[in-house]
Amino acid sequence: MDIADGWPNGPVRATLSAMTTKPFLSHVFDDPRIAALLLALASAGVLLSALFFQFVLNYQPCVLCIMQRWPYVAVMVLGLVTWLFRRWKGLGDALLVVSGLALLAGAGIAAYHVGVEQHWWAGTSSCGGSAAANSLEALRAQVLAAPVTRCDEVAWSLFGISMAGYNVAISLALAAYAFVAARIAYTRTPVSRTAL
């Protein structure tokens, strides 16, 4: 027996019919609102994971760790703007591209952090690198200004991959999704654009 048999012309049958004619996965790519929402939710999930590691498991972030969070915040804001101004034709498509660029920037910061962790290159001066101090007062100031958590030390890893390494993969995957969704949404016909 069909679950919608009791409602021949009701909302359940209409919803089931709409789901069978246009699969949910097609909305994941061709509707910029859905894509922006998924990107915002994924970004929120990454940020919540980082905050969980920081405040529950007590893994304190370094300067580069904090910098890697900002692109996710930007994607969440862009997702909100996409939902608030969803009637503006083409805005969602453009904001998906901007989200993809923000995520690529985040992947770049994370990749740089991986290089610092692996000692392929030196971190920034705010990462805890130490320049030679020429006086006792300069040494004292340098010690007081040094961050508690150094960027070149891996605080946590799984299968030999640090959090920054996982962040590179997550950021690149979300950026690819943003660009693909923007491309598919942009190539929709003008008739379907007004149907949003």
JOWOPE-V909443 format. One record per backbone hydrogen bond with DSSP energy under -1.0 kcal/mol. CO is the residue of the C=O (numbers start at 1). NH is the residue of the N-H. E is the energy in kcal/mol with one decimal. If there is no record, write none. Layout:
CO/NH/E  CO/NH/E
This chain:
2/5/-1.6  4/7/-1.6  10/14/-1.8  11/15/-2.4  12/16/-2.6  13/17/-2.5  14/18/-2.4  15/19/-2.2  16/20/-1.7  17/21/-2.0  18/22/-2.0  24/28/-1.2  26/30/-2.7  27/31/-1.3  31/35/-2.3  32/36/-2.7  33/37/-2.3  34/38/-2.7  35/39/-2.5  36/40/-2.4  37/41/-2.6  38/42/-2.5  39/43/-2.5  40/44/-2.5  41/45/-2.3  42/46/-2.2  43/47/-2.6  44/48/-2.8  45/49/-2.1  46/50/-2.3  47/51/-2.7  48/52/-2.3  49/53/-2.4  50/54/-2.0  51/55/-3.3  52/56/-2.0  52/57/-2.0  53/59/-3.0  62/66/-2.0  63/67/-2.1  64/68/-1.7  66/69/-1.3  69/73/-1.7  70/74/-2.5  71/75/-2.2  72/76/-2.0  73/77/-2.2  74/78/-2.6  75/79/-2.2  76/80/-1.9  77/81/-2.4  78/82/-2.3  79/83/-1.8  80/84/-2.5  81/85/-2.4  85/88/-1.5  88/91/-1.6  90/94/-2.2  91/95/-2.8  92/96/-1.8  93/97/-1.5  94/98/-2.2  95/99/-2.5  96/100/-2.3  97/101/-2.3  98/102/-2.5  99/103/-2.5  100/104/-2.1  101/105/-2.2  102/106/-2.2  103/107/-2.3  104/108/-2.2  105/109/-2.3  106/110/-2.5  107/111/-2.6  108/112/-2.3  109/113/-2.3  110/114/-2.3  111/115/-2.1  112/116/-2.0  113/117/-2.7  114/118/-2.3  115/120/-2.9  116/119/-1.1  124/127/-1.7  127/151/-1.6  135/139/-2.2  136/140/-2.3  137/141/-2.3  138/142/-2.1  139/143/-2.4  140/144/-2.3  141/145/-1.8  158/161/-1.5  161/158/-2.4  162/166/-2.2  163/167/-2.3  164/168/-1.8  165/169/-1.6  166/170/-2.6  167/171/-2.8  168/172/-2.3  169/173/-2.3  170/174/-2.6  171/175/-2.4  172/176/-2.4  173/177/-2.1  174/178/-2.5  175/179/-2.5  176/180/-2.6  177/181/-2.8  178/182/-2.2  179/183/-2.4  180/184/-2.6  181/185/-2.6  182/186/-2.4  183/187/-1.8  189/193/-1.5  190/194/-1.5  193/196/-1.1
